[in-house]
Amino acid sequence: MVSYYQQVGRAGRAMNKAFGVLLHGDEDAGVHQHFADSSFPTQEHIDWILSALMRCSLGLNEDELEQRCNIRRRHILQV
């Protein structure tokens, strides 16, 4: 969806008039569902991160959370 939005924005650049055509396919619902499912952290990741933070009174940086929780940084940043 983001890619489509960016391409539409480029379509009329430096032109007086431009047209866009959206082609819909059967796979679209699956693509949209994938992005919806992967855009938010899982409850399990949230629980692991909160648990690690509660055990450390001085706090933890992203590197330390990544190591202690065995979660990728991009998932940590979602929390």
KOLVEX-778951 format. One record per atom (N, C-alpha, C): residue in three letters; chain; atom name; x, y, z. Coordinates in nm, 2 decimals. Example, Ala and Ser with C-alpha at 12.3 -4.5 7.8 and 13.67 -1.06 7.14 Angstrom:
ALA, A, N, 1.32, -0.57, 0.78
ALA, A, CA, 1.23, -0.45, 0.78
ALA, A, C, 1.32, -0.33, 0.78
SER, A, N, 1.28, -0.22, 0.71
SER, A, CA, 1.37, -0.11, 0.71
SER, A, C, 1.29, 0.00, 0.79
% end
This chain:
MET, A, N, 0.08, -0.12, 0.00
MET, A, CA, 0.00, 0.00, 0.00
MET, A, C, 0.09, 0.13, 0.00
VAL, A, N, 0.19, 0.13, 0.08
VAL, A, CA, 0.28, 0.24, 0.09
VAL, A, C, 0.35, 0.26, -0.05
SER, A, N, 0.39, 0.16, -0.11
SER, A, CA, 0.46, 0.17, -0.24
SER, A, C, 0.36, 0.23, -0.34
TYR, A, N, 0.24, 0.18, -0.34
TYR, A, CA, 0.14, 0.23, -0.44
TYR, A, C, 0.12, 0.38, -0.41
TYR, A, N, 0.11, 0.42, -0.29
TYR, A, CA, 0.09, 0.56, -0.25
TYR, A, C, 0.21, 0.65, -0.30
GLN, A, N, 0.33, 0.60, -0.29
GLN, A, CA, 0.45, 0.67, -0.33
GLN, A, C, 0.45, 0.68, -0.48
GLN, A, N, 0.41, 0.58, -0.55
GLN, A, CA, 0.42, 0.58, -0.70
GLN, A, C, 0.31, 0.67, -0.75
VAL, A, N, 0.19, 0.68, -0.69
VAL, A, CA, 0.09, 0.77, -0.74
VAL, A, C, 0.13, 0.91, -0.72
GLY, A, N, 0.21, 0.94, -0.61
GLY, A, CA, 0.26, 1.07, -0.59
GLY, A, C, 0.36, 1.12, -0.69
ARG, A, N, 0.43, 1.02, -0.74
ARG, A, CA, 0.53, 1.05, -0.85
ARG, A, C, 0.47, 1.06, -0.99
ALA, A, N, 0.35, 1.00, -1.01
ALA, A, CA, 0.29, 1.00, -1.14
ALA, A, C, 0.27, 1.13, -1.20
GLY, A, N, 0.23, 1.23, -1.13
GLY, A, CA, 0.19, 1.36, -1.19
GLY, A, C, 0.30, 1.46, -1.17
ARG, A, N, 0.41, 1.43, -1.12
ARG, A, CA, 0.52, 1.52, -1.09
ARG, A, C, 0.56, 1.59, -1.22
ALA, A, N, 0.57, 1.72, -1.22
ALA, A, CA, 0.62, 1.80, -1.33
ALA, A, C, 0.53, 1.78, -1.46
MET, A, N, 0.40, 1.76, -1.44
MET, A, CA, 0.31, 1.75, -1.55
MET, A, C, 0.18, 1.83, -1.51
ASN, A, N, 0.11, 1.87, -1.61
ASN, A, CA, -0.01, 1.94, -1.59
ASN, A, C, -0.13, 1.84, -1.56
LYS, A, N, -0.12, 1.72, -1.61
LYS, A, CA, -0.23, 1.63, -1.59
LYS, A, C, -0.17, 1.49, -1.59
ALA, A, N, -0.22, 1.40, -1.50
ALA, A, CA, -0.17, 1.26, -1.50
ALA, A, C, -0.29, 1.17, -1.46
PHE, A, N, -0.29, 1.05, -1.50
PHE, A, CA, -0.39, 0.95, -1.46
PHE, A, C, -0.33, 0.83, -1.39
GLY, A, N, -0.40, 0.78, -1.30
GLY, A, CA, -0.35, 0.66, -1.23
GLY, A, C, -0.45, 0.55, -1.24
VAL, A, N, -0.41, 0.42, -1.26
VAL, A, CA, -0.50, 0.31, -1.27
VAL, A, C, -0.46, 0.21, -1.16
LEU, A, N, -0.56, 0.17, -1.08
LEU, A, CA, -0.54, 0.07, -0.98
LEU, A, C, -0.59, -0.06, -1.03
LEU, A, N, -0.50, -0.16, -1.04
LEU, A, CA, -0.54, -0.29, -1.08
LEU, A, C, -0.55, -0.38, -0.96
HIS, A, N, -0.67, -0.44, -0.94
HIS, A, CA, -0.69, -0.52, -0.82
HIS, A, C, -0.68, -0.67, -0.86
GLY, A, N, -0.61, -0.74, -0.77
GLY, A, CA, -0.59, -0.89, -0.79
GLY, A, C, -0.64, -0.97, -0.67
ASP, A, N, -0.66, -1.10, -0.69
ASP, A, CA, -0.70, -1.19, -0.59
ASP, A, C, -0.60, -1.19, -0.47
GLU, A, N, -0.48, -1.17, -0.50
GLU, A, CA, -0.37, -1.18, -0.39
GLU, A, C, -0.37, -1.06, -0.30
ASP, A, N, -0.44, -0.95, -0.34
ASP, A, CA, -0.44, -0.83, -0.26
ASP, A, C, -0.47, -0.84, -0.11
ALA, A, N, -0.58, -0.92, -0.09
ALA, A, CA, -0.62, -0.94, 0.05
ALA, A, C, -0.51, -1.01, 0.13
GLY, A, N, -0.44, -1.10, 0.08
GLY, A, CA, -0.33, -1.17, 0.15
GLY, A, C, -0.22, -1.07, 0.18
VAL, A, N, -0.19, -0.99, 0.08
VAL, A, CA, -0.08, -0.89, 0.10
VAL, A, C, -0.11, -0.80, 0.21
HIS, A, N, -0.24, -0.74, 0.21
HIS, A, CA, -0.28, -0.65, 0.31
HIS, A, C, -0.28, -0.71, 0.45
GLN, A, N, -0.33, -0.84, 0.46
GLN, A, CA, -0.33, -0.91, 0.58
GLN, A, C, -0.19, -0.93, 0.64
HIS, A, N, -0.10, -0.97, 0.55
HIS, A, CA, 0.04, -0.98, 0.60
HIS, A, C, 0.09, -0.86, 0.66
PHE, A, N, 0.07, -0.74, 0.60
PHE, A, CA, 0.12, -0.62, 0.66
PHE, A, C, 0.05, -0.58, 0.79
ALA, A, N, -0.08, -0.61, 0.79
ALA, A, CA, -0.15, -0.58, 0.92
ALA, A, C, -0.10, -0.67, 1.03
ASP, A, N, -0.07, -0.80, 1.00
ASP, A, CA, -0.03, -0.89, 1.10
ASP, A, C, 0.11, -0.86, 1.15
SER, A, N, 0.20, -0.81, 1.06
SER, A, CA, 0.34, -0.79, 1.10
SER, A, C, 0.37, -0.65, 1.14
SER, A, N, 0.27, -0.56, 1.15
SER, A, CA, 0.29, -0.42, 1.18
SER, A, C, 0.29, -0.40, 1.33
PHE, A, N, 0.24, -0.50, 1.41
PHE, A, CA, 0.23, -0.48, 1.55
PHE, A, C, 0.30, -0.59, 1.63
PRO, A, N, 0.36, -0.56, 1.75
PRO, A, CA, 0.43, -0.67, 1.82
PRO, A, C, 0.33, -0.77, 1.87
THR, A, N, 0.38, -0.89, 1.89
THR, A, CA, 0.30, -1.00, 1.95
THR, A, C, 0.29, -0.98, 2.10
GLN, A, N, 0.19, -1.03, 2.16
GLN, A, CA, 0.17, -1.02, 2.30
GLN, A, C, 0.29, -1.09, 2.37
GLU, A, N, 0.34, -1.20, 2.31
GLU, A, CA, 0.46, -1.27, 2.37
GLU, A, C, 0.58, -1.18, 2.37
HIS, A, N, 0.61, -1.10, 2.27
HIS, A, CA, 0.72, -1.01, 2.26
HIS, A, C, 0.70, -0.90, 2.37
ILE, A, N, 0.58, -0.85, 2.38
ILE, A, CA, 0.56, -0.74, 2.48
ILE, A, C, 0.59, -0.80, 2.62
ASP, A, N, 0.54, -0.92, 2.65
ASP, A, CA, 0.56, -0.98, 2.78
ASP, A, C, 0.71, -1.00, 2.81
TRP, A, N, 0.78, -1.05, 2.71
TRP, A, CA, 0.93, -1.07, 2.73
TRP, A, C, 1.00, -0.94, 2.76
ILE, A, N, 0.97, -0.84, 2.68
ILE, A, CA, 1.04, -0.71, 2.70
ILE, A, C, 1.00, -0.65, 2.83
LEU, A, N, 0.88, -0.65, 2.87
LEU, A, CA, 0.84, -0.59, 3.00
LEU, A, C, 0.90, -0.66, 3.11
SER, A, N, 0.90, -0.80, 3.10
SER, A, CA, 0.96, -0.88, 3.20
SER, A, C, 1.11, -0.85, 3.22
ALA, A, N, 1.18, -0.83, 3.11
ALA, A, CA, 1.33, -0.80, 3.11
ALA, A, C, 1.35, -0.66, 3.17
LEU, A, N, 1.27, -0.57, 3.14
LEU, A, CA, 1.28, -0.43, 3.19
LEU, A, C, 1.25, -0.43, 3.34
MET, A, N, 1.15, -0.50, 3.39
MET, A, CA, 1.12, -0.50, 3.53
MET, A, C, 1.23, -0.57, 3.61
ARG, A, N, 1.30, -0.66, 3.56
ARG, A, CA, 1.41, -0.72, 3.63
ARG, A, C, 1.54, -0.64, 3.64
CYS, A, N, 1.54, -0.53, 3.56
CYS, A, CA, 1.66, -0.45, 3.56
CYS, A, C, 1.63, -0.30, 3.61
SER, A, N, 1.66, -0.27, 3.73
SER, A, CA, 1.62, -0.14, 3.78
SER, A, C, 1.68, -0.02, 3.71
LEU, A, N, 1.79, -0.04, 3.64
LEU, A, CA, 1.86, 0.07, 3.57
LEU, A, C, 1.81, 0.08, 3.43
GLY, A, N, 1.73, -0.01, 3.38
GLY, A, CA, 1.68, 0.00, 3.25
GLY, A, C, 1.77, -0.08, 3.15
LEU, A, N, 1.73, -0.09, 3.03
LEU, A, CA, 1.81, -0.16, 2.93
LEU, A, C, 1.80, -0.09, 2.80
ASN, A, N, 1.91, -0.08, 2.72
ASN, A, CA, 1.90, -0.02, 2.59
ASN, A, C, 1.86, -0.13, 2.49
GLU, A, N, 1.84, -0.09, 2.37
GLU, A, CA, 1.79, -0.18, 2.26
GLU, A, C, 1.88, -0.30, 2.24
ASP, A, N, 2.02, -0.28, 2.25
ASP, A, CA, 2.11, -0.39, 2.23
ASP, A, C, 2.09, -0.49, 2.34
GLU, A, N, 2.08, -0.44, 2.46
GLU, A, CA, 2.06, -0.53, 2.58
GLU, A, C, 1.93, -0.61, 2.57
LEU, A, N, 1.83, -0.54, 2.53
LEU, A, CA, 1.70, -0.60, 2.52
LEU, A, C, 1.70, -0.71, 2.41
GLU, A, N, 1.77, -0.68, 2.30
GLU, A, CA, 1.78, -0.77, 2.19
GLU, A, C, 1.85, -0.90, 2.24
GLN, A, N, 1.96, -0.89, 2.32
GLN, A, CA, 2.03, -1.00, 2.36
GLN, A, C, 1.95, -1.08, 2.47
ARG, A, N, 1.89, -1.01, 2.57
ARG, A, CA, 1.82, -1.08, 2.68
ARG, A, C, 1.70, -1.15, 2.63
CYS, A, N, 1.63, -1.09, 2.54
CYS, A, CA, 1.50, -1.14, 2.50
CYS, A, C, 1.50, -1.22, 2.37
ASN, A, N, 1.62, -1.22, 2.30
ASN, A, CA, 1.63, -1.29, 2.18
ASN, A, C, 1.52, -1.25, 2.08
ILE, A, N, 1.50, -1.12, 2.07
ILE, A, CA, 1.40, -1.06, 1.98
ILE, A, C, 1.48, -0.96, 1.88
ARG, A, N, 1.44, -0.96, 1.76
ARG, A, CA, 1.51, -0.87, 1.66
ARG, A, C, 1.47, -0.73, 1.70
ARG, A, N, 1.57, -0.64, 1.67
ARG, A, CA, 1.55, -0.50, 1.70
ARG, A, C, 1.42, -0.44, 1.65
ARG, A, N, 1.39, -0.47, 1.52
ARG, A, CA, 1.27, -0.41, 1.46
ARG, A, C, 1.14, -0.45, 1.54
HIS, A, N, 1.14, -0.57, 1.61
HIS, A, CA, 1.03, -0.60, 1.69
HIS, A, C, 1.03, -0.53, 1.82
ILE, A, N, 1.15, -0.51, 1.87
ILE, A, CA, 1.16, -0.43, 2.00
ILE, A, C, 1.11, -0.29, 1.97
LEU, A, N, 1.15, -0.23, 1.86
LEU, A, CA, 1.11, -0.09, 1.83
LEU, A, C, 0.95, -0.08, 1.81
GLN, A, N, 0.89, -0.19, 1.78
GLN, A, CA, 0.74, -0.19, 1.77
GLN, A, C, 0.67, -0.17, 1.90
VAL, A, N, 0.74, -0.22, 2.01
VAL, A, CA, 0.68, -0.21, 2.14
VAL, A, C, 0.70, -0.07, 2.19
% end
